[in-house]
Amino acid sequence: MDNTLRASPRFSRRYVHLLISAAITVGFFYLLYTEQSSHSFWEMLAGVWVTGLGIYFVLSLTGVLIRALRYKVLLNDIVGVEKTPGTGRLILISFIRNTLVDLLPARLGELSYIYFLNRAGVPLAAGASSFGFCIVLDILVLLILVAFLLVLSMVVPAFAIGGMQASSTALAIGIVAVAVAGVFLVIRYLPRLFHFAATLVKRLAARLPGKNSARLAAWLEENIEQIGRDLESLAKRGVLVRLCWYTFWLRVLKYTSLYILLLSVVRQWNLGPEQIHPLVSMLAFVFAEASASLPISGLMGFGVYEGTMAFVLAMSNVQLPSLVQVSFLVHLITQVKAYSLGIASMFVIMWLDLRQSRNGESLSDDSAPQAPHQLSPHRSGALPGGPSPRDRAAG
């Protein structure tokens, strides 16, 4: 009875969160349906630039390949080449991860990466270490890209936002130098930061009441410390720089593809890079993704994502017949692509695992003797019908 009473508040909170998310999504679609615009949704969809849409898909798929290669390089160093899944399976895992990140709130879909790695034979600790490390790299490289575009808009008149330019090139160079130096310092001392975080969690654990809190703190301390040790190993072997480059191109491909997708949608109104700055596009997508990662953000992110993106574009003086409809169409295209590839990847992984299990059962149940020429002397230690190495040594 006590357990039921304790579990009921959690259940009620989840139920309330689900209801609020559903209300946000229903309200958004009602607003979208009743909104007056010069273009209907279907007319807008028909006016999408098909060539740009194809470029978006190619760049997006290339980004998934880069993500899988980054996973492979990282896991090769952590668990070894033998235990690291192949590039094809890592690509499938990346597709599934992209789908569940968009589907589940608070970016809980990120944990699917650890789950499917574990199904492929990677230990949970190693999957968690690579997961945490990739998130840190993503944040650092994203800061570099934002700083670079900001400086570019201040120095180059063609990239200026609303006439914003630097009074001198020295200021821009100084910003770049500080940003790059700061990132390299963070990467250089990243293992120490994780060790410090583990020590801090250990100290906090001693002050937390209850056994469950102590167990959680101990688990966090152990995993954070493990990530720190893995980072030290990566830094000593020179893998860290390669991972940074993979992450850099991954971020570039992601936001370039989204920028081209946005331009492909607004091209029907004769809008282009002159009206929508690359930095504005990146900030719009970054804030939209961050808002959709909140615990309450609408079903599958629909609602808050479009509102945030439309708000950033409006604050940047982007003139469109309907910012909300444009944001919804861009979001819808990304979701259709992610869900179709993610669901297909799930079925492919299920089929591969089923075939592997059947092959294993057939090998274990196969008791028929093999032909002499099918046996390998390297595996059996002797030719069929001949004496074994131990018999020859005894003779």
C-alpha positions as CSV (number, residue, x, y, z in Angstrom):
1,M,0.0,0.0,0.0
2,D,2.9,2.3,0.8
3,N,4.5,1.6,-2.5
4,T,1.3,2.5,-4.3
5,L,1.0,5.7,-2.5
6,R,4.6,6.6,-3.2
7,A,4.2,5.8,-6.9
8,S,1.0,7.6,-7.4
9,P,2.4,11.2,-7.3
10,R,5.0,10.3,-9.9
11,F,2.3,8.8,-12.1
12,S,0.1,11.8,-11.6
13,R,2.9,14.2,-12.6
14,R,3.7,12.2,-15.7
15,Y,0.0,12.2,-16.5
16,V,-0.2,16.0,-16.1
17,H,2.9,16.5,-18.2
18,L,1.3,14.3,-21.0
19,L,-2.0,16.3,-20.8
20,I,-0.2,19.6,-21.0
21,S,2.0,18.5,-23.9
22,A,-1.2,17.2,-25.7
23,A,-2.9,20.6,-25.0
24,I,0.1,22.5,-26.4
25,T,0.1,20.4,-29.6
26,V,-3.7,20.6,-30.1
27,G,-3.7,24.3,-29.5
28,F,-0.9,24.8,-32.0
29,F,-2.6,22.8,-34.7
30,Y,-5.8,24.8,-34.0
31,L,-3.9,28.0,-34.4
32,L,-2.3,26.7,-37.5
33,Y,-5.7,25.7,-39.0
34,T,-7.4,29.0,-38.2
35,E,-4.5,31.3,-39.2
36,Q,-5.2,33.5,-42.2
37,S,-2.3,33.5,-44.7
38,S,-1.7,34.3,-48.4
39,H,-0.7,30.8,-48.9
40,S,-2.4,27.6,-47.7
41,F,-0.3,24.9,-46.3
42,W,-0.6,22.7,-49.4
43,E,0.3,25.5,-51.7
44,M,3.3,26.2,-49.5
45,L,4.3,22.5,-49.6
46,A,4.0,22.5,-53.4
47,G,6.2,25.6,-53.6
48,V,9.1,24.0,-51.9
49,W,12.3,24.0,-54.0
50,V,12.8,20.4,-54.8
51,T,16.6,20.7,-55.6
52,G,17.2,22.3,-52.3
53,L,15.2,19.6,-50.6
54,G,17.5,17.0,-52.3
55,I,20.6,18.8,-51.1
56,Y,19.2,18.8,-47.6
57,F,18.7,15.1,-47.6
58,V,22.2,14.4,-49.0
59,L,23.8,16.7,-46.4
60,S,21.7,15.2,-43.6
61,L,22.6,11.6,-44.6
62,T,26.3,12.6,-44.8
63,G,26.0,14.0,-41.3
64,V,24.7,10.7,-40.0
65,L,27.6,8.9,-41.6
66,I,30.0,11.3,-39.9
67,R,28.2,10.7,-36.6
68,A,28.6,6.9,-37.0
69,L,32.3,7.3,-37.9
70,R,32.8,9.4,-34.7
71,Y,31.1,6.7,-32.7
72,K,33.4,4.1,-34.2
73,V,36.6,6.0,-33.6
74,L,35.6,6.6,-30.0
75,L,34.4,3.1,-29.3
76,N,37.5,1.6,-30.9
77,D,39.6,3.4,-28.3
78,I,37.4,2.6,-25.4
79,V,36.4,-1.1,-25.9
80,G,38.7,-2.1,-28.7
81,V,38.1,-3.0,-32.3
82,E,36.7,-6.5,-31.6
83,K,33.8,-5.2,-29.5
84,T,33.0,-2.2,-31.6
85,P,30.0,-2.6,-33.9
86,G,30.4,-2.2,-37.6
87,T,29.9,1.1,-39.4
88,G,26.6,-0.1,-40.9
89,R,25.1,-0.9,-37.5
90,L,26.3,2.4,-36.1
91,I,24.6,4.2,-38.9
92,L,21.3,2.3,-38.1
93,I,21.8,3.2,-34.4
94,S,22.3,6.9,-35.3
95,F,19.0,6.9,-37.3
96,I,17.1,5.4,-34.4
97,R,18.7,7.8,-32.0
98,N,17.6,10.8,-34.2
99,T,14.1,9.4,-34.2
100,L,13.7,8.9,-30.5
101,V,15.3,12.2,-29.6
102,D,12.5,13.9,-31.5
103,L,9.8,11.6,-30.2
104,L,10.6,11.6,-26.4
105,P,10.6,14.7,-24.2
106,A,13.7,16.0,-22.4
107,R,15.9,14.3,-25.0
108,L,15.4,11.0,-23.3
109,G,15.8,9.4,-26.8
110,E,19.6,10.0,-26.4
111,L,19.6,6.9,-24.1
112,S,18.6,4.7,-27.0
113,Y,22.2,5.0,-28.2
114,I,23.4,3.3,-25.1
115,Y,20.7,0.7,-25.2
116,F,21.3,-0.4,-28.8
117,L,25.1,-0.3,-28.3
118,N,24.6,-2.7,-25.4
119,R,22.5,-5.0,-27.6
120,A,25.4,-5.0,-30.0
121,G,27.8,-6.2,-27.2
122,V,29.2,-2.9,-25.9
123,P,29.2,-2.6,-22.1
124,L,26.9,-0.1,-20.5
125,A,29.8,1.9,-18.9
126,A,31.6,2.2,-22.3
127,G,28.3,3.3,-24.0
128,A,27.7,5.9,-21.2
129,S,31.2,7.2,-21.5
130,S,31.0,7.7,-25.2
131,F,27.6,9.2,-24.9
132,G,28.7,11.8,-22.3
133,F,31.8,12.6,-24.2
134,C,29.9,13.2,-27.5
135,I,27.5,15.6,-25.8
136,V,30.4,17.7,-24.4
137,L,32.1,17.8,-27.8
138,D,28.8,18.8,-29.5
139,I,28.3,21.8,-27.1
140,L,31.9,23.0,-27.4
141,V,32.0,22.8,-31.2
142,L,28.6,24.5,-31.4
143,L,30.0,27.4,-29.4
144,I,32.8,27.7,-31.8
145,L,30.5,27.8,-34.8
146,V,28.3,30.5,-33.3
147,A,31.3,32.6,-32.4
148,F,32.7,32.2,-35.9
149,L,29.5,33.3,-37.6
150,L,29.2,36.2,-35.1
151,V,32.6,37.4,-36.0
152,L,32.0,36.9,-39.7
153,S,28.9,39.0,-39.5
154,M,31.0,41.7,-37.7
155,V,33.9,41.7,-40.2
156,V,32.4,40.9,-43.6
157,P,29.8,43.4,-44.8
158,A,28.0,40.8,-46.9
159,F,27.4,38.7,-43.7
160,A,26.3,41.6,-41.5
161,I,23.1,41.3,-39.6
162,G,21.0,44.4,-39.8
163,G,24.1,46.5,-40.5
164,M,26.0,45.2,-37.4
165,Q,29.7,45.5,-38.1
166,A,32.8,45.7,-35.9
167,S,34.5,49.0,-35.5
168,S,37.8,47.3,-36.1
169,T,39.0,43.9,-37.3
170,A,41.2,43.6,-34.2
171,L,38.1,43.2,-32.1
172,A,36.9,40.3,-34.3
173,I,40.3,38.6,-34.3
174,G,40.3,39.0,-30.5
175,I,37.0,37.3,-30.1
176,V,38.1,34.4,-32.3
177,A,41.3,34.0,-30.4
178,V,39.6,34.0,-27.1
179,A,36.9,31.5,-28.3
180,V,39.4,29.1,-29.8
181,A,41.8,29.3,-26.9
182,G,39.0,28.8,-24.4
183,V,37.7,25.7,-26.2
184,F,41.2,24.2,-26.5
185,L,41.8,24.8,-22.8
186,V,38.5,23.1,-21.9
187,I,39.4,20.1,-24.1
188,R,42.9,20.0,-22.6
189,Y,41.6,20.0,-19.0
190,L,38.4,18.1,-19.7
191,P,39.5,15.0,-17.9
192,R,40.4,17.0,-14.8
193,L,36.9,18.7,-14.9
194,F,35.3,15.2,-14.8
195,H,37.5,14.1,-12.0
196,F,36.6,17.3,-10.1
197,A,32.9,16.7,-10.8
198,A,33.2,13.1,-9.5
199,T,34.8,14.4,-6.3
200,L,32.1,17.0,-5.9
201,V,29.4,14.4,-6.3
202,K,31.1,12.2,-3.7
203,R,31.1,15.0,-1.2
204,L,27.5,15.8,-1.9
205,A,26.6,12.1,-1.5
206,A,27.8,12.2,2.1
207,R,25.2,14.9,2.9
208,L,22.2,13.3,1.1
209,P,19.7,11.5,3.3
210,G,18.3,8.1,2.4
211,K,19.9,5.0,0.8
212,N,18.4,5.6,-2.6
213,S,20.1,9.1,-2.8
214,A,23.4,7.6,-1.7
215,R,23.2,4.8,-4.3
216,L,22.4,7.3,-7.1
217,A,25.3,9.5,-6.0
218,A,27.6,6.5,-5.9
219,W,26.5,5.5,-9.4
220,L,27.0,9.0,-10.7
221,E,30.4,9.3,-9.1
222,E,31.5,6.0,-10.6
223,N,30.4,6.8,-14.1
224,I,31.7,10.4,-14.1
225,E,35.1,9.1,-12.9
226,Q,35.0,6.5,-15.7
227,I,34.4,9.2,-18.3
228,G,37.4,11.1,-16.9
229,R,39.6,8.1,-17.2
230,D,38.4,7.5,-20.8
231,L,39.1,11.1,-21.7
232,E,42.6,10.8,-20.3
233,S,43.2,7.8,-22.5
234,L,41.8,9.5,-25.6
235,A,44.0,12.6,-25.0
236,K,47.2,10.5,-24.6
237,R,46.6,8.5,-27.7
238,G,45.8,11.5,-29.9
239,V,42.2,10.5,-30.6
240,L,40.8,13.7,-29.1
241,V,41.8,15.9,-32.1
242,R,40.2,13.5,-34.6
243,L,37.0,13.4,-32.6
244,C,36.9,17.2,-32.5
245,W,37.2,17.3,-36.3
246,Y,34.4,14.7,-36.7
247,T,32.2,16.8,-34.4
248,F,33.0,20.0,-36.2
249,W,32.0,18.6,-39.6
250,L,28.9,17.0,-38.0
251,R,27.7,20.3,-36.7
252,V,28.5,22.1,-40.0
253,L,26.6,19.5,-42.0
254,K,23.6,19.6,-39.7
255,Y,23.0,23.3,-39.6
256,T,24.0,23.8,-43.2
257,S,21.4,21.2,-44.2
258,L,18.8,22.9,-42.0
259,Y,19.7,26.3,-43.4
260,I,19.3,25.0,-47.0
261,L,15.9,23.4,-46.0
262,L,14.7,26.7,-44.7
263,L,15.8,28.5,-47.8
264,S,14.1,25.9,-49.9
265,V,10.8,26.6,-48.2
266,V,11.0,30.4,-48.3
267,R,12.3,30.5,-51.9
268,Q,8.8,30.7,-53.2
269,W,8.6,34.3,-51.7
270,N,11.9,35.2,-53.4
271,L,13.8,35.2,-50.1
272,G,17.4,34.0,-49.9
273,P,20.6,34.3,-47.9
274,E,20.3,38.1,-48.1
275,Q,17.1,38.1,-46.0
276,I,17.9,35.2,-43.7
277,H,21.4,35.3,-42.3
278,P,23.1,31.9,-41.6
279,L,23.7,32.9,-37.9
280,V,20.0,33.8,-37.6
281,S,19.1,30.4,-39.0
282,M,21.5,28.5,-36.7
283,L,20.2,30.4,-33.6
284,A,16.6,29.7,-34.7
285,F,17.2,26.0,-35.0
286,V,19.3,25.8,-31.8
287,F,16.7,27.5,-29.6
288,A,13.9,25.6,-31.3
289,E,15.6,22.2,-30.5
290,A,16.4,23.4,-27.0
291,S,12.8,24.3,-26.4
292,A,11.6,21.0,-27.8
293,S,13.9,19.2,-25.4
294,L,12.0,20.5,-22.3
295,P,9.9,18.0,-20.3
296,I,6.7,19.8,-21.4
297,S,7.1,20.8,-25.1
298,G,4.2,19.3,-26.9
299,L,3.7,15.8,-28.4
300,M,6.8,15.0,-30.6
301,G,7.9,18.6,-30.0
302,F,5.1,20.1,-32.2
303,G,4.0,23.5,-30.8
304,V,6.9,24.8,-28.7
305,Y,9.4,24.1,-31.5
306,E,7.5,26.2,-34.1
307,G,6.7,29.0,-31.6
308,T,10.4,29.4,-30.6
309,M,11.7,29.3,-34.2
310,A,9.1,31.8,-35.4
311,F,9.9,34.1,-32.4
312,V,13.7,34.1,-33.3
313,L,13.0,34.7,-37.0
314,A,10.6,37.5,-36.1
315,M,13.1,39.2,-33.7
316,S,15.6,39.0,-36.6
317,N,13.2,41.0,-38.8
318,V,12.6,38.1,-41.2
319,Q,9.5,39.1,-43.2
320,L,7.4,36.1,-44.2
321,P,3.6,35.7,-44.9
322,S,3.4,33.2,-42.0
323,L,6.3,32.4,-39.8
324,V,4.4,29.8,-37.9
325,Q,3.5,27.9,-41.0
326,V,7.0,28.1,-42.4
327,S,8.4,26.8,-39.1
328,F,5.8,24.0,-39.0
329,L,6.6,22.9,-42.6
330,V,10.4,22.8,-41.9
331,H,9.8,20.9,-38.7
332,L,7.4,18.5,-40.5
333,I,9.9,17.7,-43.2
334,T,12.7,16.9,-40.7
335,Q,10.3,14.7,-38.7
336,V,9.1,12.7,-41.7
337,K,12.7,12.1,-42.7
338,A,13.8,11.1,-39.2
339,Y,10.8,8.9,-38.4
340,S,10.9,7.0,-41.8
341,L,14.7,6.3,-41.5
342,G,14.5,5.5,-37.8
343,I,11.6,3.1,-38.0
344,A,13.2,1.4,-41.0
345,S,16.4,1.1,-39.1
346,M,14.6,-0.6,-36.2
347,F,13.2,-3.2,-38.5
348,V,16.6,-3.8,-40.1
349,I,18.3,-4.3,-36.7
350,M,15.5,-6.6,-35.5
351,W,16.0,-8.7,-38.7
352,L,19.7,-8.8,-38.3
353,D,19.5,-9.9,-34.7
354,L,16.9,-12.5,-35.5
355,R,19.0,-13.9,-38.3
356,Q,22.1,-13.9,-36.1
357,S,20.2,-15.8,-33.3
358,R,18.9,-18.3,-35.9
359,N,22.4,-18.9,-37.2
360,G,23.7,-19.4,-33.7
361,E,21.0,-22.0,-32.9
362,S,21.6,-23.8,-36.2
363,L,25.3,-24.0,-35.4
364,S,24.8,-25.3,-31.9
365,D,22.2,-27.9,-33.0
366,D,24.2,-29.1,-36.0
367,S,25.6,-32.5,-34.9
368,A,26.3,-33.9,-38.4
369,P,29.9,-34.7,-39.1
370,Q,31.7,-32.5,-41.5
371,A,33.6,-33.6,-44.6
372,P,37.3,-34.0,-44.1
373,H,38.2,-31.1,-46.5
374,Q,36.0,-28.7,-44.5
375,L,38.0,-29.0,-41.3
376,S,40.8,-26.5,-40.9
377,P,44.1,-27.8,-39.4
378,H,44.6,-24.4,-37.9
379,R,41.4,-24.7,-35.9
380,S,41.4,-28.5,-35.1
381,G,45.1,-28.9,-34.5
382,A,45.3,-32.0,-36.7
383,L,44.3,-33.3,-40.0
384,P,41.3,-35.6,-40.1
385,G,42.2,-39.2,-39.4
386,G,45.7,-38.2,-38.4
387,P,47.3,-38.0,-35.0
388,S,47.0,-34.9,-32.9
389,P,50.0,-32.8,-32.0
390,R,49.8,-34.1,-28.5
391,D,49.9,-37.7,-29.8
392,R,52.8,-37.0,-32.0
393,A,54.7,-35.4,-29.1
394,A,54.0,-38.4,-26.9
395,G,55.2,-40.8,-29.7
